[in-house]
């Protein structure tokens, strides 16, 4: 049965150019006009299902017959645990979103349950494919835990258990002064696959804590205090870097070296 409503999200994998349009009772057909040449990901949502396809579009090209058969939605289950342990983490509101770009449309977002005392959560009507699964403390001021974000590929049907998902503890309290790292990171192209996300140093503040530590512009930081932040684990860095001034961070580098940076007072 063809869906009454179709949500089409188109995004250039190199430039990040986005285009989104909704269609109502078109018999399943859609047309996106005035699109530049490029290599695009098309995300289609409708009738409770989603699907991503990729197409190349040459300059001035008209590409008819792009057929997309959406996949059925699934239920995701899993358990939140304190990172590196099996201790359950309760009170986190969970979400799943198709893709890893903020341009994803609302129809590609599924809201789940709050993790219970055993850390268990369920996200119904979740899409399949490359998903960003994230969670946020229901009480951000009363929680000891930071938000969690992980990228994983989900395929199949019915109910799918994603297993244990580690959540890092907050290193900073509401009344703490957040320390200053003194580093800027190189911007990554919008088409960078999640497994290639990285923290490459583009600037070091000459008056910050990272100067004279052995850290160099061009270095790639792969770990903080021994915890991997490379690729799909890059989101762990937010909780690890947010710490009070005076905190020492051990930055593991891709060149098989480790430097220690002391967070300074905010500038």
C-alpha positions in Angstrom: 0.0 0.0 0.0 1.4 3.4 -1.0 1.8 5.9 1.8 -0.2 9.2 1.8 2.7 11.2 3.1 6.3 11.0 1.8 9.3 12.8 3.4 12.3 13.1 1.0 15.6 14.4 2.4 18.4 14.9 -0.2 22.0 15.8 0.9 25.2 16.1 -1.1 27.8 13.9 0.5 30.7 16.2 -0.3 29.4 19.8 0.1 26.6 19.1 2.5 24.0 20.8 0.3 20.6 19.9 1.7 17.1 19.8 0.2 14.0 18.5 2.0 10.4 18.2 0.7 7.2 16.6 1.8 4.7 15.1 -0.5 1.0 14.3 0.2 -1.1 11.8 -1.8 1.1 11.7 -4.8 0.7 8.0 -5.3 4.2 7.4 -4.1 5.9 9.7 -6.7 8.2 12.6 -5.9 10.2 15.2 -7.8 13.0 17.4 -6.5 13.9 20.3 -8.8 16.9 22.8 -9.0 19.4 20.4 -7.6 23.1 21.0 -8.4 25.4 18.3 -9.7 27.0 16.0 -7.0 26.9 12.7 -5.2 23.8 12.6 -3.1 22.2 10.5 -0.3 18.4 10.4 -0.6 16.5 9.5 2.6 12.9 8.6 2.1 10.4 8.2 4.9 6.7 7.2 4.6 4.2 4.6 5.7 6.1 3.9 8.8 9.3 3.0 7.0 12.6 4.6 5.9 15.3 3.9 3.3 18.5 5.6 2.1 19.9 5.4 -1.5 22.8 7.1 -3.2 22.8 8.7 -6.6 25.2 10.6 -8.8 23.8 13.7 -10.6 25.8 15.3 -13.5 25.5 19.0 -14.3 22.1 19.6 -16.0 21.1 15.9 -15.7 17.5 14.8 -15.3 17.3 11.5 -13.5 14.0 9.8 -13.7 13.1 6.4 -12.3 14.7 6.6 -8.9 12.8 3.9 -7.2 13.0 3.6 -3.4 11.4 0.8 -1.4 11.2 1.8 2.2 12.1 -0.7 5.0 9.8 -1.4 7.9 10.5 0.2 11.2 11.9 -1.8 14.1 12.0 -1.7 17.9 15.4 -1.2 19.4 16.2 -2.4 22.9 19.4 -2.2 24.9 20.9 -1.4 28.3 22.8 1.7 29.5 25.7 1.0 31.8 28.3 3.0 33.5 31.2 3.1 31.1 33.7 0.3 31.6 31.4 -1.5 34.1 28.1 -3.4 34.2 26.4 -0.9 36.6 23.1 0.1 35.1 22.3 3.8 34.4 18.7 4.9 34.9 16.9 8.1 34.0 18.2 8.6 30.4 15.7 9.5 27.6 16.7 7.7 24.5 16.4 8.5 20.8 17.3 7.0 17.4 17.9 8.9 14.2 18.6 7.7 10.7 22.0 9.0 9.5 24.5 11.2 11.3 23.6 14.7 10.0 21.6 17.4 11.8 19.7 17.9 8.5 17.8 14.7 9.0 14.1 15.4 9.0 11.8 14.9 12.0 10.2 11.8 10.4 13.6 10.1 10.7 13.7 10.6 14.5 12.3 8.0 16.9 11.8 8.8 20.6 12.2 6.0 23.1 11.6 5.3 26.8 13.6 6.5 29.8 16.1 3.9 30.9 14.7 2.0 34.0 16.5 0.9 37.2 18.1 -2.0 35.3 19.3 0.4 32.6 17.0 -1.0 30.0 15.4 1.1 27.3 13.2 0.6 24.2 12.9 2.7 21.1 9.8 1.8 19.1 9.3 2.7 15.4 13.1 3.2 14.9 14.5 3.2 11.3 17.1 0.8 10.1 20.4 1.5 8.5 23.2 3.7 9.9 21.7 5.1 13.1 22.7 7.6 15.7 21.4 6.3 19.0 21.6 9.0 21.7 20.4 9.6 25.2 20.0 12.6 27.6 19.5 12.7 31.3 15.8 13.4 32.1 17.1 15.5 35.0 20.3 17.2 33.6 21.0 19.1 36.8 20.5 16.1 39.1 22.3 13.4 37.0 25.8 12.2 37.5 26.0 11.2 33.9 26.7 13.0 30.6 24.6 12.6 27.5 25.5 9.5 25.4 25.7 9.2 21.6 26.8 6.2 19.6 26.7 5.4 15.9 25.8 1.9 14.8 24.3 0.0 11.8 21.0 -1.7 12.4 19.5 -4.2 10.0 16.7 -6.7 10.3 13.1 -6.6 11.5 11.0 -7.0 14.6 12.9 -6.3 17.9 16.6 -5.8 17.8 18.8 -5.7 20.9 21.8 -3.4 20.5 23.4 -4.7 23.8 25.1 -2.6 26.4 25.8 1.1 25.7 28.4 2.7 28.0 27.7 6.1 29.5 30.4 8.4 30.9 30.1 10.2 34.2 30.1 14.0 34.3 33.5 15.4 35.3 32.1 18.8 36.1 29.4 19.9 38.5 26.9 22.7 38.0 28.9 25.1 40.3 32.3 24.2 38.9 34.2 26.5 36.5 34.8 24.7 33.2 38.5 24.6 32.3 40.0 25.9 29.0 41.8 23.4 26.7 43.3 26.0 24.4 43.0 23.9 21.2 41.0 24.3 18.1 40.1 21.4 15.9 40.2 21.1 12.1 36.8 21.2 10.5 35.9 17.9 8.8 34.2 17.7 5.4 30.4 17.0 5.6 30.8 13.7 3.7 33.2 12.2 6.3 32.1 8.7 7.2 31.6 8.3 11.0 34.4 5.7 11.2 36.8 8.4 9.9 35.7 11.2 12.3 38.8 12.6 14.1 40.2 15.4 16.3 43.0 17.0 14.4 44.7 20.0 16.0 44.5 23.1 13.9 45.6 25.8 16.4 47.1 25.9 19.9 46.6 29.0 22.1 50.0 30.4 23.0 48.6 31.3 26.4 46.6 28.1 27.0 47.4 24.9 28.8 48.3 22.9 25.7 51.3 25.1 24.7 54.8 23.6 25.4 53.3 20.2 26.1 54.7 18.5 23.0 51.4 18.8 21.2 51.7 20.1 17.6 49.4 21.5 15.0 48.4 18.5 12.8 48.4 16.0 15.6 45.4 13.8 15.8 44.0 13.0 19.2 42.7 9.5 19.4 42.2 9.1 23.2 41.6 11.0 26.4 42.8 9.4 29.6 43.0 6.1 27.8 39.4 6.2 26.5 39.1 6.0 22.7 37.5 9.1 21.0 38.3 8.2 17.4 35.8 7.4 14.7 32.3 6.5 15.9 33.5 7.1 19.5 34.2 10.8 18.9 31.2 11.9 21.0 32.8 10.6 24.2 35.2 13.6 24.0 32.5 16.1 25.2 32.2 14.5 28.6 35.9 13.9 28.9 37.0 17.4 28.0 34.4 19.2 30.2 36.2 19.3 33.5 37.2 21.9 36.1 40.2 24.2 35.5 43.3 22.5 36.9 42.3 19.1 35.6 45.0 17.1 33.8 44.0 15.4 30.6 46.2 12.7 29.0 45.8 13.1 25.3 46.8 10.0 23.3 48.0 10.8 19.8 47.9 8.9 16.5 51.7 9.2 16.3 52.0 6.8 19.3 52.7 9.5 21.9 50.8 10.9 24.9 50.9 14.5 26.1 49.4 15.9 29.3 47.4 19.1 29.2 46.3 21.0 32.3 43.0 22.8 31.8 43.5 26.5 32.5 41.0 29.1 33.8 38.5 30.2 31.1 39.8 33.0 28.8 
